[in-house]
Structures are given as structure tokens and as C-alpha cells.
Amino acid sequence: MSLVNTLPSPFPEHGHSATPLTRADLELMPTDGRRFELIDGALFVSPAPVPQHQRALLGIYRALFADCPPELDVLVAPVDVVLADDTVMQPDLLVARRDDFSEQDLPVAPLLAVEVLSPSTRRFDLMVKWSRYQDAGCAAYWVVDPDTPSLIAWELQDGAYVQVAKATGDETARLTSPFEVSIVPANLFCR
């Protein structure tokens, strides 16, 4: 059972119908530790991440930040990626050109979106987000599974994601997009 909830309207008690939501509706959501995302007008609500999720996220951040070229930024959630008025997503981590950011969000697809899998988001990250980032032209999409630990990386080739790396435990994933970096999943949890 997934703990990601999909809601057609945030305010049915106020007479709102199940019409697609927009970015303006998203701005009315509470700041309560949950993640609120819109995909094609549907609201997705995820619970706050658990410590193991955050350890994996910070490990991948450290690995990417160490090799990141100066014209790019490596940022962790929450950062809104605005793909359309009805599609605003927050990857766990993203890499994008510094010049692509507005004052409040990233109004284009990132160069890399990374999701750390958890029981509540696994299917959402591997299906819905994977597909939406591919359609938006995000050059690379990675998922990290802290339970294994493992990393799977896809890169956009001719408009479709192709798996370019899969590493488990002490194996090394050597990646080139958005820049050259080597990731050892087991090391993501080291201090």
C-alpha cells in the first residue's frame, strides 16, 4: 500500500470541484513537513522522509557536490520544478544550470533529478515521476534505494530513458550526465 495520496481538489468543503489544480492552488498548501506536488493537475501528498531516506539523500548530495562544475547547482528538496501550470514537482535532489533558476523555482526540467525510494513513494518515483521527467526532457533520472543500497541511472536518448548504470552495495556506478561522477551506493551512508 502506498502512502502517497492523490487528491483531485484540496478544498472540496469549499465547493471546489474535482477540476485539475494549478500552481496557484499548490501555493495554498500548508507547510507541515509533507511534500505537495502537482502532476497534470492532480495533487500528490507524501509524508515527511524518514532518517534513512535523508542519510541517502545527503550522501548523494555530497558525492555530486564534490564534482559539480561551477555553472551548475546541486540542490535538495524542497525546490519546485515547474514543468507546466498544472505540473510542479519536487525531486529529492536536482542538478540544473544556475542560469535556469528563477528567484523562486526551476521553471524548466533539471539536467538531473534524483529520487530516494521509500515504501510510501517507490511506485510513484519509479512510474509517475520517471515518466513525467522523461516527457519533460530531463536529461538524467536516478533512483537510490537505501534498503539495498543501490542506484539505478537512466539517461535520455532520442526522447526516451535508457538505463545506463545499476550499482549495488560496493559496486561503482560511473556516470557522465550531467557531469562525470562515480557513485558507490554503500558509501552514501558513510560520514
C-alpha positions as CSV (number, residue, x, y, z in Angstrom):
1,M,0.0,0.0,0.0
2,S,1.3,3.4,-1.0
3,L,1.3,6.3,1.5
4,V,1.3,8.8,-1.3
5,N,-2.2,10.3,-1.5
6,T,-3.7,11.7,-4.7
7,L,-6.3,14.3,-4.2
8,P,-8.3,15.9,-7.0
9,S,-9.1,19.1,-5.1
10,P,-7.6,20.4,-1.9
11,F,-10.8,22.2,-0.8
12,P,-13.9,20.1,-1.6
13,E,-15.6,21.5,1.5
14,H,-15.5,25.0,-0.1
15,G,-17.4,23.9,-3.1
16,H,-14.4,23.3,-5.4
17,S,-15.0,20.6,-7.9
18,A,-12.5,17.9,-8.9
19,T,-11.1,20.1,-11.6
20,P,-7.4,20.0,-12.3
21,L,-5.3,22.0,-9.8
22,T,-2.8,24.6,-10.7
23,R,0.3,26.2,-9.3
24,A,-1.8,28.8,-7.6
25,D,-3.7,26.0,-5.7
26,L,-0.4,24.5,-4.7
27,E,0.7,27.7,-3.0
28,L,-2.3,27.4,-0.6
29,M,-1.0,24.1,0.8
30,P,0.2,24.0,4.4
31,T,3.9,24.0,5.3
32,D,3.7,21.0,7.6
33,G,6.6,18.8,6.6
34,R,4.7,16.9,3.9
35,R,5.6,17.2,0.2
36,F,2.9,18.6,-2.1
37,E,3.4,18.0,-5.8
38,L,1.1,18.5,-8.9
39,I,1.2,16.2,-11.9
40,D,-1.2,17.0,-14.7
41,G,-3.5,18.8,-12.2
42,A,-3.6,16.0,-9.6
43,L,-2.2,16.7,-6.1
44,F,0.2,14.2,-4.7
45,V,0.9,14.4,-1.0
46,S,3.9,12.5,0.5
47,P,4.8,12.1,4.2
48,A,8.0,13.7,5.6
49,P,11.0,11.5,4.9
50,V,12.5,9.1,7.4
51,P,16.1,9.4,8.7
52,Q,17.4,6.6,6.4
53,H,16.0,8.5,3.4
54,Q,17.7,11.6,4.5
55,R,21.0,9.9,5.0
56,A,20.9,8.5,1.4
57,L,19.9,12.0,0.1
58,L,22.8,13.7,1.9
59,G,25.2,11.0,0.7
60,I,24.2,11.5,-2.9
61,Y,24.4,15.3,-2.4
62,R,28.0,15.1,-1.0
63,A,29.1,12.9,-4.0
64,L,27.6,15.2,-6.6
65,F,28.6,18.5,-4.9
66,A,32.2,17.4,-4.8
67,D,32.4,17.1,-8.6
68,C,29.9,19.7,-9.6
69,P,31.1,22.3,-12.2
70,P,30.6,26.0,-11.1
71,E,28.0,26.7,-13.7
72,L,25.6,24.1,-12.2
73,D,23.8,23.9,-8.8
74,V,23.1,20.7,-6.8
75,L,20.1,21.3,-4.6
76,V,17.9,19.2,-2.3
77,A,14.2,19.3,-1.8
78,P,12.1,21.3,-1.4
79,V,12.8,23.0,-4.7
80,D,9.8,23.4,-7.1
81,V,10.4,22.2,-10.7
82,V,7.7,23.9,-12.7
83,L,7.1,21.9,-15.9
84,A,3.6,23.4,-16.5
85,D,1.0,25.4,-14.7
86,D,-0.6,22.1,-13.6
87,T,2.7,20.2,-13.0
88,V,5.0,21.2,-10.2
89,M,7.3,18.5,-8.8
90,Q,10.0,18.4,-6.1
91,P,12.7,15.8,-6.7
92,D,14.7,14.8,-3.7
93,L,17.7,16.3,-5.4
94,L,18.3,18.1,-8.6
95,V,21.1,19.4,-10.7
96,A,20.5,22.4,-13.0
97,R,22.2,25.2,-14.7
98,R,22.5,28.2,-12.3
99,D,21.1,30.5,-15.0
100,D,18.0,28.4,-15.4
101,F,16.6,29.2,-11.9
102,S,14.2,32.0,-11.2
103,E,14.0,33.7,-7.8
104,Q,11.6,31.1,-6.5
105,D,11.8,27.9,-8.6
106,L,13.3,26.0,-11.5
107,P,10.9,26.8,-14.5
108,V,12.5,24.1,-16.8
109,A,13.4,20.5,-16.5
110,P,16.6,19.9,-14.5
111,L,19.6,18.2,-16.0
112,L,19.3,15.5,-13.3
113,A,16.5,14.6,-11.0
114,V,17.2,12.1,-8.2
115,E,14.7,10.3,-6.0
116,V,15.4,8.3,-2.9
117,L,13.0,5.4,-2.8
118,S,10.9,4.8,0.3
119,P,7.9,2.5,0.9
120,S,5.5,5.4,0.5
121,T,6.9,6.7,-2.7
122,R,8.5,3.8,-4.5
123,R,5.9,3.2,-7.2
124,F,5.3,6.9,-7.6
125,D,9.0,7.6,-8.2
126,L,9.5,4.6,-10.5
127,M,6.5,5.1,-12.6
128,V,4.8,8.5,-12.5
129,K,7.8,10.8,-11.8
130,W,10.1,8.7,-14.1
131,S,7.6,9.1,-16.9
132,R,6.9,12.8,-16.3
133,Y,10.6,13.7,-16.2
134,Q,11.2,11.8,-19.4
135,D,8.4,13.6,-21.1
136,A,9.7,17.0,-19.9
137,G,13.2,16.3,-21.3
138,C,15.1,15.9,-18.1
139,A,18.5,14.6,-19.3
140,A,19.1,12.1,-16.4
141,Y,17.0,10.4,-13.8
142,W,18.4,8.4,-10.9
143,V,16.8,6.4,-8.1
144,V,18.6,5.4,-4.9
145,D,17.3,2.5,-2.8
146,P,18.6,2.9,0.7
147,D,17.3,-0.6,1.7
148,T,19.7,-2.4,-0.8
149,P,21.7,0.1,-1.0
150,S,21.6,0.6,-4.8
151,L,21.5,3.2,-7.6
152,I,19.8,2.9,-11.0
153,A,20.5,5.7,-13.5
154,W,18.8,6.5,-16.8
155,E,19.7,9.0,-19.4
156,L,17.5,10.5,-22.1
157,Q,18.4,9.2,-25.6
158,D,16.2,10.0,-28.6
159,G,13.4,11.1,-26.2
160,A,13.3,8.0,-24.1
161,Y,15.1,7.0,-20.9
162,V,17.7,4.2,-21.3
163,Q,19.3,2.6,-18.2
164,V,23.0,3.5,-18.2
165,A,24.1,2.2,-14.8
166,K,23.0,0.0,-12.0
167,A,25.2,-0.5,-8.9
168,T,24.5,-2.3,-5.7
169,G,26.5,-2.2,-2.4
170,D,30.2,-1.7,-3.1
171,E,29.8,-1.6,-6.9
172,T,30.7,1.6,-8.6
173,A,28.3,3.5,-11.0
174,R,30.4,5.7,-13.3
175,L,28.1,8.3,-14.7
176,T,28.6,11.1,-17.2
177,S,25.4,13.1,-17.1
178,P,25.1,15.9,-16.1
179,F,28.9,15.6,-15.4
180,E,31.3,12.9,-14.6
181,V,30.9,11.3,-11.2
182,S,31.3,7.9,-9.6
183,I,28.8,6.7,-7.0
184,V,29.3,3.7,-4.7
185,P,25.8,3.1,-3.1
186,A,27.3,1.7,0.1
187,N,29.3,4.8,0.6
188,L,26.2,7.1,0.6
189,F,25.7,6.2,4.2
190,C,29.3,7.0,5.4
191,R,30.0,10.1,7.3
